[in-house]
Amino acid sequence: MAFNLKRVLKALLFSSNQPLAMKDIQAAFTRFHEQAQLPLAPEVGGVRPEVGGEVAGQGQPQVEAAAPAVEEAAEVISEAPADPELYTDVPSLVTATQIREVMDEIAAELRASNEGLLLIDGASGYRLVTHPSFARWVRILRAEAPPLKLSPSSLETLAVVAYRQPVTRAEIEAIRGVSAEAGINKLLERELIYITGRADLPGRPLQYATTDQFLEFTGVKSLDELPASDVLSTRQLDDWLQNAMNPTHLGDAEMGLPGDEQLTLQPAADPAPSDGAPST
């Protein structure tokens, strides 16, 4: 019976409380073969050399045997035959392509079963999550309040940071045309952005960039997967900021008005005398 990679990956997914990265999966296979090559510790008189911290065979008092229930469970496990699908013909190297293909199969099976679990391929690795439709039940179990939604202003600020990063507050405000202090504070509180350092500009303003939590929030694995934007492209943002920071002063000619040299002052005409008024 051939080795069943899918069953092993399912077990690893269920047992991990953290996202399961590709390197972690491959490292598990490496450790499997390293442990398979280690010799078993020798036994003396049916007792392993070290029992409860005491060494057998050196005149030291031996610790009493474990509880019968524990011994019985250990005996059952030791006598159980190893599942050939799990421990026979285990490959020494599992490629990223093989893992990705099997993970895609598991994800498809979970979606088809409609049992409330999904497999997410996030920025930090693979992880099992509950379906969004069960979010209320999960919050009830954990006694958590519903998550606060981001305002349109905060979302606009987050979009500017995502496409422009690292970006200063002045640049965000120049693009949006309004104050960005409240939006930045909210995004920092939600750990969607963080301070990367200071810009090499007068006053050394703080610069902001997105976090890994932002990738989880948007459901992308990297910033390269963000959709292309005709409005927030790097070139257009550079042009926008250049014009905003250094506005061009338009003269009369640019505004379609005649220049000073084209304006001539005409002498005011004498008012016509009214009827019955004496003339000089």
Secondary structure, DSSP 8 states (H G I E B T S, - for coil): ----HHHHHHHHHHH-SS-B-HHHHHHHHHHHHHHHTS-----BTTB-SEETTEETTTT--------HHHHHHHHHHHHS---HHHHSS--S---HHHHHHHHHHHHHHHHHHTSSEEEEE-SS-EEEEE-GGGHHHHHHHHT--------HHHHHHHHHHHHH-SEEHHHHHHHHSS--HHHHHHHHHTTSEEEEEE-SSTT--EEEEE-HHHHHHHT-SSGGGS---SSS-HHHHHHHHHHHHS-----TTTTT---GGG------------TT----
